[in-house]
Amino acid sequence: MPGNKPVMEVATLSALAEPNRMQIVELLRDGPLTVGEIADRLGLRQPQASKHLKVLSENGILEVKAEANRRIYKLRSEPFQALDTWVKSFQSVMESRFDNLEEYLRELQGKENKNQANP
């Protein structure tokens, strides 16, 4: 990859693109939950919830902790930090484009004012 641009894992974005998985991530934002709690809150069958949790876990978005016969799922911070860094990498580019647009609009306004003053 050229330069020192932040790397955003395509797998992370793909995993988050599925609506049920995004809802799971939103639920887990408030704290860890079991597969049963996630399934109940989203109105999914437990096998469906487990399938989505597996994808999120395999892509490093969740961590799983076994507690007796239950599995507790919680968000990992690293993928979201990487996503934040990746999004922020566009900030300077966009600010530069807005600055250029602002300068161009000032030039146009100056030309328009000049034309109105000299009919």
C-alpha positions in Angstrom: 0.0 0.0 0.0 1.5 3.4 -1.0 2.7 5.8 1.7 1.6 5.6 5.3 -2.2 5.5 4.7 -4.2 3.8 7.4 -5.3 0.3 6.5 -9.0 -0.6 6.9 -9.7 -4.3 6.8 -12.2 -5.1 4.1 -13.4 -8.1 6.1 -14.4 -5.7 8.9 -16.5 -3.6 6.6 -18.0 -6.7 5.0 -18.9 -8.2 8.3 -20.5 -4.9 9.5 -22.4 -4.5 6.2 -25.0 -7.2 7.0 -27.9 -5.5 8.8 -28.3 -8.2 11.6 -24.6 -8.1 12.4 -24.7 -4.3 12.6 -27.7 -4.6 15.0 -25.7 -7.0 17.1 -22.8 -4.5 17.2 -25.2 -1.8 18.2 -26.6 -4.0 21.0 -23.1 -4.8 22.3 -22.2 -1.1 22.4 -23.9 -1.0 25.8 -22.1 -4.0 27.2 -21.5 -7.8 26.9 -24.5 -10.1 26.2 -25.1 -13.8 25.8 -26.2 -15.3 22.5 -29.7 -15.9 24.0 -30.0 -12.3 25.1 -28.9 -11.1 21.6 -31.3 -13.5 19.9 -34.2 -12.4 22.1 -33.6 -8.6 21.7 -33.3 -8.9 17.9 -36.1 -11.4 17.4 -33.8 -14.0 15.9 -33.6 -17.7 16.4 -30.6 -18.7 18.4 -28.9 -20.5 15.4 -29.2 -17.4 13.3 -27.7 -15.2 16.0 -24.9 -17.7 16.5 -24.1 -17.7 12.8 -23.8 -13.9 12.8 -21.8 -13.9 16.1 -19.4 -16.4 14.5 -18.8 -14.1 11.5 -18.2 -11.1 13.8 -15.9 -13.1 16.0 -13.9 -14.6 13.1 -13.4 -11.1 11.7 -12.0 -9.8 15.1 -15.0 -7.6 15.9 -16.1 -9.5 18.9 -14.4 -11.5 21.7 -16.1 -14.5 23.3 -15.7 -15.5 26.9 -17.0 -18.9 28.1 -18.7 -18.8 31.4 -20.0 -22.2 32.6 -22.3 -23.2 29.7 -22.8 -19.7 28.4 -20.8 -17.7 26.0 -20.6 -13.9 26.6 -19.9 -11.7 23.6 -18.4 -8.3 23.8 -17.0 -5.8 21.3 -13.2 -5.5 20.7 -12.0 -1.9 20.4 -9.3 -2.5 17.8 -11.4 -2.8 14.7 -13.3 0.4 15.6 -10.1 2.3 16.3 -8.8 1.2 12.9 -12.1 2.3 11.3 -11.9 5.7 13.1 -8.3 6.2 11.9 -9.3 5.3 8.3 -12.2 7.7 8.3 -10.1 10.5 9.8 -7.5 10.0 7.1 -10.0 11.5 4.7 -10.6 14.6 6.8 -7.6 16.6 5.6 -8.4 15.8 2.0 -12.0 17.0 2.4 -11.0 20.1 4.3 -8.6 21.0 1.5 -11.3 20.5 -1.0 -13.7 22.8 1.0 -10.9 25.4 1.3 -10.4 25.3 -2.5 -14.2 25.6 -3.1 -14.4 28.5 -0.7 -11.5 30.3 -2.5 -13.1 29.7 -5.9 -16.5 31.1 -4.6 -14.7 34.2 -3.3 -13.1 34.7 -6.7 -16.4 34.3 -8.5 -18.1 36.7 -6.0 -15.2 39.2 -6.6 -15.6 39.0 -10.4 -19.4 39.4 -10.0 -19.0 42.5 -7.8 -16.5 44.0 -10.3 -18.9 43.4 -13.2 -21.8 45.0 -11.3 -19.6 48.1 -10.5 -18.6 48.5 -14.1 -21.7 47.9 -16.2 
